Amino acid sequence: DQQVKQNSPSLSVQEGRISILNCDYTNSMFDYFLWYKKYPAEGPTFLISISSIKDKNEDGRFTVFLNKSAKHLSLHIVPSQPGDSAVYFCAASRGPNFNKFYFGSGTKLNVKP
Amino acid sequence: ETGVTQSPTHLIKTRGQQVTLRCSSQSGHNTVSWYQQALGQGPQFIFQYYREEENGRGNFPPRFSGLQFPNYSSELNVNALELDDSALYLCASSLGGGLAGFTDTQYFGPGTRLTVL
């Protein structure tokens, strides 16, 4: 059962513009969400997280938005840079003491110079 | 501070064989989680070890087993390999327990690519 879904396998954006990556989940018990970035031949790297008590979390060029009623979260990257080209995974858990993370299938972002 | 390392990088086995994958945690981390990532999919949680004890398991059969050692390095063992076990196997270490619970940031290794023929 796919409890976390990323419906866009790929996204192409021009350098300097905004990248918006989307993620939907089905389990209303999820209360902790993360985004990971993955380059080829490397493991996923933690990017940003958000707890369900917030609806927005910002870290530099990266902002994650959480819409609990819609069971939807999104990652905004502004401005996008060619080095941001990677596969982005969203993940969710029933935190803070629950250890099982559910991952989406990933969105491949290509930022064109 | 050393990162998470995994060995081997690539492995080819035949159906029915057994395989052991290894993971060295990031310095100071006491928790390791193992994931299976099939082609085109996200990582799927196999199990987690905290201070040498299994601390949660995903929907994987018992032929997937693990160990965590006193130095917090870890092994994933898979018996009776099947073709569908072909995947990238990722381990992730974190500092678990305490106020952070087990959702503290997980640091992933580069993975072991297993091919079962």
Interface residues (C-beta under 8 A of the other chain):
Chain A: V4 Q6 Y32 Y36 A41 E42 G43 P44 T45 F46 S49 F89 A91 S93 G95 P96 N97 F98 N99 K100 F101 Y102 F103 G104 S105 G106
Chain B: V4 T31 S33 Y35 G40 Q41 G42 P43 Q44 F45 Q48 Y50 N55 G56 G58 L90 A92 G96 A100 G101 F102 T103 T105 Q106 Y107 F108 G109 P110 G111
